[in-house]
Amino acid sequence: MDTKAPLRFVESSRTRFVAELSELVKIPSCSFPGHPAAEVERSGKAVAAYLKGVGLQKVQVLRLPGVHPYVYGEWLGAKGAPTLLLYAHHDVQPVGREKLWKSPPYKPTVRNGRLYGRGTADDKAGIVVHGAAIEAWLKTTGKLPLNVKVLIEGEEEIGSENLPRMLRKYRKLLSADAMVLTDTGNHDTGLPSVTTSLRGIVAVDVTVRTADHPLHSGMWGGPLPDPVIALSKMLATLTDEQGRLAIPALWKDVRKPNPTEARSYASLRYSEGEFRKQAQVLPGVSLVGGKSSPILKMWREPAVSVNAIQASSRQSVANIINESAWAHVGVRIVPDMDPAKTARLVQAHLKKAAPWGVKVEFSKPALARWWITNPEHPAFAAAKRALTEGYGREAVYVGSGGSIGFVEPFSEELGGVPALLIGVEDPYTNPHSENESLHLGDFHKSIRSSVLLYEELSKVLR
């Protein structure tokens, strides 16, 4: 089918697309416990209304008891053509430290070509990218070059715990020949990217105890072990002097990139200087992790971080020795590391490193597998063609250091169909931090690319 009319529609609707995205961003749809579930429900209803507005049929909110709303819509008017499942999510992260936001997190604001607000890029932009491309086809030609089904999740930010149940319950409804997931990003602003690997994550809480209540640091300090210092000593053993994960048994399972991946990574010519710029590393702070390139360290090597640590707080600080100290430790895992094995080895390592006989307790680990795909299926070449034309720049295959736990069960439940991870984030998006933003130029190019993608996939999926 001719793409000229849909692309003209996209060009003439740029301002409206941003306005529609802004309306979705205004809803504080944080799915985390302690935040109003009613707002996630309101967001689901707004997404359903939006999908109806772009021309999708049989739009409905899919339900499981006690689960945030999933929204579904379809257009199946291309008889004999393949079916594409499009995914995004409408729930968002907490706003974090609100005083650090330069504009209110739920008041979408344009500055310097970027739209700021919680959920602008992660992942409400994905909803509108799908919707805008569908609308462009339907409003100009009355049809799409292939069939589409759209699933917008409401609990991705809290781990997609119920997604496998949802997929099993609605397996027939969601069946497709390929799927496109927009919850990823580009390697750099303006550089279209298809993600072919994701790291997984193993997360565990560790608590160290030495007494049953806080004690006066003057009266009891000296003989009494400080649990904060004990925990600090334990955590320090997780990395070596170069900052690499210091549990040798875990490295035995790490798979090296294949030749296709290695060539794609090398083509990026990504330097330590670019990493420092994108991550906004402070001057004088050294990079860690050994001699590997930043690309390999981020995408294909394990890494450990201490995401939170607590004993008392700034507000309640006193001259005491705390009775306990707590930390949340996360290990990013890569192919072929086993999540459960990783959790066992990390816990054993920390317990062995505990000094002075302190009592060590662990929470039940949270486990999310890594994911990898071989981009040999024709759908990947089709995606590269569409992205290259839509952005006006050669598309690349990339990995991602982040974890998206639903990708593997999603693909498996649908029979192992090709999964195209194409998103609109970039290194400056700050998706889980304050001042999250979306590059509006890339937003527009992503919509153009999606129009072209549907046509390209209609040819190769037949």
C-alpha positions in Angstrom: 0.0 0.0 0.0 1.1 3.6 -0.7 2.4 5.3 2.4 2.4 8.9 1.1 -1.1 9.8 2.4 -0.5 8.4 5.9 2.8 10.2 6.1 1.3 13.5 5.1 -1.4 13.0 7.8 1.4 12.4 10.4 3.2 15.6 9.3 0.0 17.7 9.5 -1.0 16.3 13.0 2.3 16.8 14.9 0.9 19.4 17.3 -2.3 17.3 18.0 -0.3 14.2 18.7 1.7 16.0 21.4 -1.5 17.4 22.9 -3.0 13.9 23.0 0.1 12.6 24.7 0.0 15.4 27.2 -3.6 14.6 28.2 -2.5 11.0 29.1 0.6 12.3 31.0 -1.6 14.5 33.2 -3.1 11.4 34.9 -0.8 10.3 37.8 -1.1 6.6 37.0 1.6 5.3 39.4 1.0 1.6 39.9 3.2 1.3 43.0 1.6 0.3 46.4 0.6 3.3 48.4 -0.4 5.3 45.3 -4.1 5.8 44.4 -5.2 2.8 42.4 -8.1 4.9 41.2 -5.7 7.0 39.1 -4.4 3.9 37.3 -8.1 3.0 36.7 -8.7 6.5 35.4 -5.7 6.2 33.1 -7.0 2.9 31.7 -10.3 4.5 30.9 -8.5 7.4 29.2 -6.4 5.0 27.1 -9.5 3.1 26.1 -11.1 6.4 24.9 -8.0 7.3 23.0 -7.8 3.9 21.2 -11.5 4.2 20.2 -10.7 7.7 18.9 -8.0 6.5 16.6 -10.4 4.0 15.0 -9.7 0.7 16.8 -12.6 -1.7 17.3 -13.7 -3.9 20.2 -11.8 -1.7 22.7 -12.1 -3.1 26.2 -10.5 -3.1 29.6 -9.2 -6.6 30.3 -9.7 -7.6 33.9 -8.1 -9.9 36.6 -9.2 -9.5 40.2 -7.1 -7.0 42.1 -5.0 -6.2 39.0 -4.5 -2.7 37.5 -6.3 -2.4 34.1 -5.0 -3.7 30.8 -6.6 -2.1 27.7 -7.1 -3.9 24.4 -8.3 -2.8 21.0 -8.0 -4.3 17.5 -8.5 -3.7 13.8 -8.8 -6.9 11.8 -10.0 -5.7 8.5 -7.1 -6.9 6.4 -8.4 -10.3 5.3 -5.6 -12.8 4.7 -2.9 -10.4 6.0 -0.7 -11.1 9.0 -1.5 -9.8 12.5 0.7 -7.6 14.5 0.4 -7.2 18.3 1.4 -3.8 19.5 2.4 -3.3 23.2 2.9 -0.3 25.5 2.1 0.4 29.2 0.2 3.3 30.8 1.4 3.0 34.4 4.3 5.1 35.5 7.0 5.3 38.2 6.7 7.4 41.4 7.8 11.0 40.8 10.7 10.7 43.2 12.0 14.0 44.8 9.4 16.4 43.6 11.5 19.5 44.6 14.0 18.4 41.9 11.5 18.7 39.1 11.9 21.9 37.1 8.2 21.7 36.2 5.4 19.8 37.9 5.7 16.1 37.0 2.1 15.8 35.9 1.9 19.1 34.1 3.5 18.3 30.7 5.8 21.1 29.7 7.8 21.7 26.6 11.4 23.0 27.0 14.1 23.1 24.3 12.3 20.6 22.0 11.5 18.1 24.8 8.3 17.3 26.6 8.8 17.0 30.3 6.6 15.0 32.7 6.3 11.6 34.3 5.4 9.1 31.7 6.1 11.3 28.7 8.6 8.7 27.3 8.1 5.7 29.6 5.7 4.7 28.2 2.8 6.9 27.3 4.6 8.0 24.2 4.5 4.4 23.1 0.7 4.4 23.3 0.5 7.5 21.1 3.1 6.2 18.6 0.9 3.1 18.0 -2.3 5.1 18.0 -1.1 7.9 15.7 0.3 5.5 13.1 -3.0 3.5 13.1 -5.0 6.6 12.8 -2.9 7.9 9.9 -3.6 4.8 7.9 -7.3 4.6 8.8 -8.1 8.3 8.3 -6.4 8.5 4.9 -6.9 5.0 3.3 -9.7 3.5 5.4 -7.6 0.5 6.1 -4.2 -0.9 7.3 -1.8 -3.0 5.4 -2.1 -5.7 8.1 -4.2 -6.5 11.1 -3.3 -5.0 14.4 -4.1 -5.8 18.0 -3.1 -3.3 20.7 -2.4 -4.2 24.4 -1.7 -1.5 26.9 -0.5 -2.8 30.3 -1.2 -1.2 33.7 1.4 -2.8 35.9 4.7 -2.9 34.0 6.5 -0.6 36.4 5.8 -3.0 39.3 7.1 -6.0 37.5 4.3 -7.3 35.3 3.6 -9.9 37.9 0.2 -10.8 36.5 1.1 -10.6 32.8 1.6 -14.4 32.4 -1.9 -15.0 33.9 -3.3 -12.3 31.6 -1.7 -13.8 28.6 -3.0 -17.3 29.4 -6.5 -16.1 30.0 -6.6 -14.0 26.8 -4.3 -16.2 24.7 -6.6 -16.5 21.7 -7.5 -12.8 21.8 -3.9 -11.8 21.6 -2.6 -14.3 19.1 -0.4 -12.7 16.4 2.4 -13.3 13.9 4.8 -10.8 15.4 4.8 -8.1 18.1 6.2 -4.7 18.6 7.0 -3.4 22.1 7.7 0.3 22.6 9.2 0.1 26.1 12.8 0.6 25.0 14.9 3.5 23.5 17.4 4.6 21.0 21.1 4.4 21.6 21.3 8.2 21.0 19.0 11.0 20.1 18.1 10.7 16.4 19.7 7.2 16.1 16.9 4.6 15.5 17.6 1.4 17.3 16.2 -2.1 17.6 16.9 -3.8 20.9 17.9 -7.4 20.6 19.0 -8.2 24.2 18.1 -7.2 27.7 19.8 -7.8 31.0 17.8 -9.4 33.8 17.9 -8.5 37.4 18.2 -10.3 40.8 17.3 -8.1 43.7 17.4 -8.9 47.4 17.1 -7.0 50.7 19.8 -7.7 53.3 19.4 -6.7 57.0 22.2 -6.7 59.6 21.3 -6.7 63.3 23.5 -6.4 66.4 21.0 -5.4 69.2 17.3 -5.2 69.8 17.2 -1.4 70.0 19.3 1.7 69.3 21.9 2.5 72.0 23.7 5.7 73.1 26.9 5.9 71.1 28.8 7.5 74.0 27.7 5.1 76.7 28.0 1.9 74.6 30.3 2.8 71.7 33.5 0.9 71.4 32.7 -2.7 72.3 29.4 -2.7 70.4 29.5 -3.6 66.7 28.0 -1.0 64.5 25.6 -2.7 62.0 26.0 0.1 59.5 29.8 -0.4 59.4 29.3 -4.2 59.3 26.9 -3.9 56.3 29.2 -1.5 54.6 32.1 -3.9 54.9 29.9 -6.7 53.4 28.7 -4.6 50.5 32.2 -3.4 49.7 33.2 -7.0 49.0 30.7 -7.3 46.1 33.2 -5.6 43.8 36.9 -5.7 43.3 39.3 -2.8 43.0 38.2 -2.2 39.4 34.5 -2.1 40.4 33.8 -5.5 38.7 31.4 -7.9 40.3 33.6 -10.0 42.6 31.9 -13.4 42.6 33.9 -15.5 40.2 31.4 -18.3 39.9 28.9 -15.9 38.3 31.2 -15.0 35.5 31.5 -18.6 34.4 27.9 -18.5 32.9 28.4 -15.2 30.9 27.8 -15.6 27.2 29.9 -13.6 24.8 28.2 -11.6 22.0 27.9 -13.4 18.7 29.5 -12.0 15.5 26.4 -10.1 14.4 26.1 -8.4 17.8 29.8 -7.7 18.0 29.7 -6.0 14.5 26.7 -3.9 15.5 28.2 -2.8 18.8 31.5 -1.9 17.1 29.6 0.2 14.5 28.4 2.5 17.2 32.0 3.7 18.0 30.8 4.4 21.5 33.6 6.0 23.6 34.1 6.5 27.3 33.7 10.2 26.6 30.2 9.7 25.1 29.3 7.5 28.1 30.4 10.3 30.5 28.4 12.9 28.6 25.2 10.8 28.4 25.3 9.6 32.0 26.4 13.1 33.2 29.3 11.7 35.2 30.9 14.3 37.5 34.3 15.6 36.5 37.1 13.6 38.1 35.0 10.5 38.8 36.6 7.4 37.2 34.7 4.8 35.3 34.8 1.3 36.7 34.3 -2.2 35.6 37.6 -3.2 34.1 38.9 -3.1 30.6 35.8 -3.9 28.6 34.1 -1.2 26.5 31.2 0.7 28.1 28.9 -1.0 25.6 29.8 -4.5 26.9 29.7 -3.4 30.5 26.2 -2.0 30.1 24.7 -4.7 27.8 26.5 -8.0 28.2 28.3 -8.1 31.5 26.8 -8.5 35.0 26.9 -5.5 37.3 25.9 -4.9 41.0 24.4 -1.8 42.6 23.2 -0.9 46.0 19.9 0.8 45.2 19.1 1.9 48.7 20.6 1.8 52.2 19.1 2.8 55.5 19.7 2.8 59.2 18.2 5.9 60.6 17.5 9.1 58.5 18.6 12.7 58.2 15.4 13.8 59.9 15.8 11.5 62.9 19.6 11.5 63.2 20.9 11.1 66.8 24.1 10.1 68.6 23.2 6.4 68.6 24.5 3.1 67.4 21.6 1.7 65.3 20.3 -1.7 66.1 20.1 -2.7 62.4 21.0 -1.6 58.9 19.3 -2.5 55.7 20.2 -2.4 52.0 18.5 -3.3 48.7 21.1 -4.9 46.4 20.5 -5.4 42.7 22.5 -7.6 40.3 22.0 -7.2 36.6 22.4 -10.5 34.9 23.1 -11.4 31.3 22.9 -14.5 29.0 23.4 -17.3 30.3 23.2 -16.5 34.0 20.6 -18.3 36.1 18.6 -15.9 38.3 18.1 -18.3 41.2 21.7 -19.4 41.2 22.8 -15.8 41.1 20.6 -15.0 44.2 22.0 -18.0 46.1 25.6 -17.0 45.3 25.1 -13.3 46.2 23.5 -14.2 49.5 26.2 -16.7 50.4 28.9 -14.2 49.5 27.4 -11.5 51.7 26.9 -13.9 54.6 30.5 -15.1 54.4 31.7 -11.5 54.4 29.7 -10.6 57.6 32.1 -9.5 60.4 31.9 -9.8 64.2 29.1 -12.5 64.2 26.4 -10.0 63.2 23.0 -11.5 62.4 22.2 -11.4 58.7 18.8 -11.8 57.2 17.6 -11.8 53.5 14.3 -11.1 51.9 12.9 -13.4 49.2 14.8 -12.5 46.1 13.0 -10.8 43.2 14.1 -12.5 39.9 13.7 -11.4 36.3 15.4 -13.3 33.5 17.6 -11.8 30.8 16.3 -11.9 27.2 18.0 -12.2 23.8 16.9 -12.8 20.3 18.6 -13.5 17.0 17.7 -10.8 14.5 17.8 -13.2 11.5 14.0 -13.2 11.1 12.9 -11.0 8.1 10.9 -8.9 10.5 14.1 -7.4 11.9 15.3 -6.4 8.5 11.9 -4.9 7.8 12.1 -2.9 11.0 15.5 -1.6 10.1 14.2 -0.4 6.7 11.2 1.3 8.2 13.3 3.0 11.0 16.0 4.1 8.6 13.5 5.8 6.3 11.4 7.2 9.1 14.4 8.8 10.9 16.5 9.5 7.9 19.5 7.7 9.5 20.7 4.1 9.3 19.1 2.0 12.1 21.2 -0.2 14.3 20.8 -3.3 16.5 21.6 -2.6 20.2 21.4 -4.2 23.6 20.0 -2.7 26.7 21.3 -2.8 30.2 17.8 -2.6 31.6 15.3 -5.3 32.4 11.8 -5.8 31.0 10.5 -8.9 32.6 7.5 -9.4 30.4 9.3 -9.8 27.1 10.3 -13.5 27.4 6.9 -14.7 28.8 5.1 -12.6 26.3 7.1 -14.1 23.4 6.8 -17.7 24.7 3.1 -17.5 25.5 2.5 -16.3 21.9 4.5 -19.2 20.4 7.9 -17.6 20.1 6.8 -15.0 17.5 9.4 -12.3 16.6 9.5 -9.5 19.2 10.6 -6.1 17.9 11.7 -3.8 20.7 11.5 -0.3 19.4 11.1 2.7 21.7 11.4 6.5 21.9 13.6 7.0 24.9 17.1 8.4 24.5 20.1 8.8 26.9 18.7 12.1 28.2 15.1 10.8 29.0 15.6 10.1 32.7 12.8 7.6 32.6 12.8 6.6 36.3 14.3 9.8 37.7 13.2 13.3 38.1 12.6 15.5 35.0 11.7 12.6 32.7 11.4 13.9 29.1 10.7 12.9 25.5 12.6 14.3 22.5 9.7 15.6 20.3 11.7 15.2 17.1 12.3 11.5 17.8 8.6 11.2 18.8 7.6 12.4 15.4 10.1 10.2 13.6 9.0 7.2 15.6 5.4 7.7 14.4 6.6 8.1 10.8 8.6 4.9 11.2 5.6 3.0 12.6 3.5 4.0 9.5 6.3 2.5 7.4 6.8 -0.5 9.6 3.2 -1.7 9.2 3.7 -1.7 5.4 7.1 -3.4 5.6 5.9 -6.1 8.0 2.8 -6.8 5.8 5.2 -8.1 3.1 7.6 -10.2 5.2 5.1 -11.8 7.6 2.8 -13.3 5.0 
